[in-house]
């Protein structure tokens, strides 16, 4: 039997969040957190809106998921995020003890992999899910941003 709630399904929901960020003039990164094939948190970057450098999509999603669950630990949850988490977000994900991180595009310069940021020993990470779509949206954002300046 085919599971309609696979990584691609949830990453498409994260991409919808990234599109919403794009429309608001935010760096287009989106995230959702799911447990048992159910989305419990959706978020996108809000750093410009909130004037807060910590308001990354992952941070917003962690807070929303913890509030939904009524506790700070996100074990048994999966984060779907359109861009590889940065060090700050990876650190927060470490403390949340999230079970899985699924990301779209790599962030060669600021991503947690290249910076060798440690994740929780129980956390598994998979990348490259809808990476082209996520990457194209980010590139479009920065091209438009450069053309406005």
C-alpha positions as a Markdown table, in Angstrom:
| # | Residue | x | y | z |
|---|---|---|---|---|
| 1 | Unk | 0.0 | 0.0 | 0.0 |
| 2 | Unk | 1.3 | 3.5 | -0.9 |
| 3 | Unk | 1.6 | 5.9 | 2.0 |
| 4 | Unk | 0.4 | 9.4 | 0.7 |
| 5 | Unk | 2.0 | 11.0 | 3.8 |
| 6 | Unk | 5.6 | 10.5 | 2.7 |
| 7 | Unk | 8.5 | 13.0 | 2.9 |
| 8 | Unk | 7.5 | 14.6 | -0.4 |
| 9 | Unk | 4.0 | 15.3 | 0.9 |
| 10 | Unk | 5.2 | 17.1 | 4.0 |
| 11 | Unk | 8.0 | 18.9 | 2.2 |
| 12 | Unk | 5.4 | 20.3 | -0.2 |
| 13 | Unk | 3.6 | 21.7 | 2.9 |
| 14 | Unk | 6.9 | 23.3 | 4.0 |
| 15 | Unk | 7.4 | 24.8 | 0.5 |
| 16 | Unk | 3.9 | 26.4 | 0.8 |
| 17 | Unk | 5.2 | 28.1 | 4.0 |
| 18 | Unk | 8.3 | 29.2 | 2.2 |
| 19 | Unk | 6.2 | 30.7 | -0.6 |
| 20 | Unk | 4.3 | 32.6 | 2.1 |
| 21 | Unk | 7.6 | 33.9 | 3.5 |
| 22 | Unk | 8.6 | 35.0 | 0.0 |
| 23 | Unk | 5.3 | 37.0 | -0.4 |
| 24 | Unk | 6.1 | 38.8 | 2.9 |
| 25 | Unk | 9.6 | 39.7 | 1.8 |
| 26 | Unk | 11.2 | 37.2 | 4.1 |
| 27 | Unk | 13.9 | 34.8 | 3.1 |
| 28 | Unk | 11.8 | 31.9 | 1.8 |
| 29 | Unk | 12.3 | 29.1 | 4.2 |
| 30 | Unk | 9.4 | 27.1 | 5.4 |
| 31 | Unk | 8.9 | 24.4 | 8.0 |
| 32 | Unk | 6.4 | 21.9 | 9.2 |
| 33 | Unk | 6.6 | 19.5 | 12.1 |
| 34 | Unk | 4.6 | 16.2 | 11.9 |
| 35 | Unk | 3.9 | 13.4 | 14.3 |
| 36 | Unk | 1.9 | 10.3 | 13.2 |
| 37 | Unk | 1.3 | 11.6 | 9.7 |
| 38 | Unk | -0.3 | 14.8 | 11.2 |
| 39 | Unk | 1.1 | 18.3 | 10.9 |
| 40 | Unk | 1.2 | 19.9 | 14.4 |
| 41 | Unk | 3.2 | 23.0 | 13.5 |
| 42 | Unk | 3.7 | 25.2 | 10.4 |
| 43 | Unk | 6.0 | 28.1 | 10.2 |
| 44 | Unk | 8.2 | 30.3 | 7.9 |
| 45 | Unk | 10.9 | 32.9 | 8.4 |
| 46 | Unk | 9.7 | 35.9 | 10.3 |
| 47 | Unk | 13.1 | 37.7 | 10.9 |
| 48 | Unk | 12.1 | 40.9 | 9.1 |
| 49 | Unk | 8.5 | 40.9 | 10.3 |
| 50 | Unk | 9.5 | 40.5 | 14.0 |
| 51 | Unk | 12.8 | 42.3 | 13.7 |
| 52 | Unk | 14.3 | 39.2 | 15.3 |
| 53 | Unk | 17.4 | 37.4 | 14.0 |
| 54 | Unk | 16.2 | 34.2 | 15.8 |
| 55 | Unk | 12.8 | 34.1 | 14.1 |
| 56 | Unk | 13.9 | 31.3 | 11.7 |
| 57 | Unk | 11.2 | 28.9 | 10.4 |
| 58 | Unk | 12.6 | 26.1 | 12.4 |
| 59 | Unk | 12.6 | 28.1 | 15.7 |
| 60 | Unk | 9.0 | 29.2 | 15.1 |
| 61 | Unk | 8.0 | 25.6 | 14.3 |
| 62 | Unk | 9.7 | 24.2 | 17.4 |
| 63 | Unk | 7.8 | 26.6 | 19.6 |
| 64 | Unk | 4.5 | 25.9 | 17.9 |
| 65 | Unk | 5.0 | 22.1 | 18.2 |
| 66 | Unk | 6.0 | 22.3 | 21.8 |
| 67 | Unk | 3.0 | 24.4 | 22.6 |
| 68 | Unk | 0.7 | 21.9 | 20.7 |
| 69 | Unk | 2.2 | 18.9 | 22.6 |
| 70 | Unk | 2.4 | 20.6 | 25.9 |
| 71 | Unk | 6.0 | 19.8 | 26.5 |
| 72 | Unk | 9.5 | 20.8 | 25.3 |
| 73 | Unk | 10.6 | 17.5 | 23.8 |
| 74 | Unk | 9.7 | 16.7 | 20.2 |
| 75 | Unk | 10.8 | 13.0 | 20.2 |
| 76 | Unk | 8.6 | 11.0 | 17.7 |
| 77 | Unk | 8.3 | 14.2 | 15.6 |
| 78 | Unk | 9.8 | 15.0 | 12.2 |
| 79 | Unk | 10.8 | 18.5 | 11.1 |
| 80 | Unk | 10.4 | 19.2 | 7.3 |
| 81 | Unk | 12.3 | 22.3 | 6.4 |
| 82 | Unk | 13.1 | 23.7 | 2.9 |
| 83 | Unk | 16.7 | 24.6 | 3.7 |
| 84 | Unk | 19.3 | 22.8 | 5.8 |
| 85 | Unk | 19.2 | 24.2 | 9.3 |
| 86 | Unk | 21.8 | 26.6 | 10.5 |
| 87 | Unk | 23.9 | 26.2 | 13.6 |
| 88 | Unk | 21.4 | 28.1 | 15.8 |
| 89 | Unk | 18.4 | 26.0 | 14.6 |
| 90 | Unk | 20.4 | 22.8 | 14.8 |
| 91 | Unk | 21.2 | 23.6 | 18.4 |
| 92 | Unk | 17.6 | 24.2 | 19.3 |
| 93 | Unk | 16.7 | 21.0 | 17.5 |
| 94 | Unk | 19.3 | 19.2 | 19.5 |
| 95 | Unk | 17.7 | 20.3 | 22.8 |
| 96 | Unk | 14.2 | 19.5 | 21.5 |
| 97 | Unk | 15.4 | 15.9 | 21.0 |
| 98 | Unk | 13.5 | 15.8 | 17.7 |
| 99 | Unk | 13.6 | 12.3 | 16.1 |
| 100 | Unk | 13.9 | 13.3 | 12.4 |
| 101 | Unk | 15.0 | 16.3 | 10.3 |
| 102 | Unk | 14.2 | 16.2 | 6.6 |
| 103 | Unk | 15.5 | 19.2 | 4.6 |
| 104 | Unk | 15.3 | 20.3 | 1.0 |
| 105 | Unk | 18.2 | 22.3 | -0.2 |
| 106 | Unk | 21.8 | 22.3 | 1.3 |
| 107 | Unk | 23.2 | 25.5 | 2.7 |
| 108 | Unk | 26.9 | 25.0 | 1.9 |
| 109 | Unk | 28.0 | 28.2 | 3.8 |
| 110 | Unk | 25.8 | 28.4 | 6.9 |
| 111 | Unk | 24.3 | 24.9 | 7.2 |
| 112 | Unk | 24.8 | 22.7 | 10.2 |
| 113 | Unk | 26.5 | 19.9 | 8.1 |
| 114 | Unk | 29.3 | 22.1 | 6.8 |
| 115 | Unk | 29.7 | 23.7 | 10.2 |
| 116 | Unk | 29.9 | 20.3 | 11.8 |
| 117 | Unk | 27.1 | 21.1 | 14.3 |
| 118 | Unk | 26.2 | 18.0 | 16.3 |
| 119 | Unk | 22.6 | 16.9 | 16.5 |
| 120 | Unk | 21.1 | 14.8 | 19.3 |
| 121 | Unk | 22.3 | 11.2 | 19.1 |
| 122 | Unk | 18.7 | 10.0 | 18.5 |
| 123 | Unk | 18.1 | 12.4 | 15.6 |
| 124 | Unk | 18.2 | 11.2 | 12.1 |
| 125 | Unk | 18.7 | 13.6 | 9.2 |
| 126 | Unk | 17.9 | 13.2 | 5.5 |
| 127 | Unk | 18.4 | 15.9 | 2.8 |
| 128 | Unk | 17.6 | 16.6 | -0.8 |
| 129 | Unk | 13.8 | 16.2 | -0.7 |
| 130 | Unk | 12.4 | 18.6 | -3.3 |
| 131 | Unk | 15.8 | 20.4 | -3.2 |
| 132 | Unk | 15.4 | 21.9 | -6.7 |
| 133 | Unk | 12.1 | 23.5 | -5.8 |
| 134 | Unk | 13.5 | 24.9 | -2.6 |
| 135 | Unk | 16.7 | 26.1 | -4.2 |
| 136 | Unk | 14.9 | 27.8 | -7.1 |
| 137 | Unk | 12.6 | 29.8 | -4.7 |
| 138 | Unk | 15.6 | 31.0 | -2.7 |
| 139 | Unk | 17.5 | 32.0 | -5.8 |
| 140 | Unk | 14.5 | 33.8 | -7.2 |
| 141 | Unk | 14.2 | 35.7 | -3.9 |
| 142 | Unk | 17.8 | 36.9 | -3.8 |
| 143 | Unk | 17.8 | 37.8 | -7.5 |
| 144 | Unk | 14.7 | 39.9 | -7.0 |
| 145 | Unk | 16.2 | 41.4 | -3.9 |
| 146 | Unk | 19.4 | 42.4 | -5.7 |
| 147 | Unk | 17.4 | 43.9 | -8.6 |
| 148 | Unk | 15.5 | 46.1 | -6.2 |
| 149 | Unk | 18.6 | 47.6 | -4.6 |
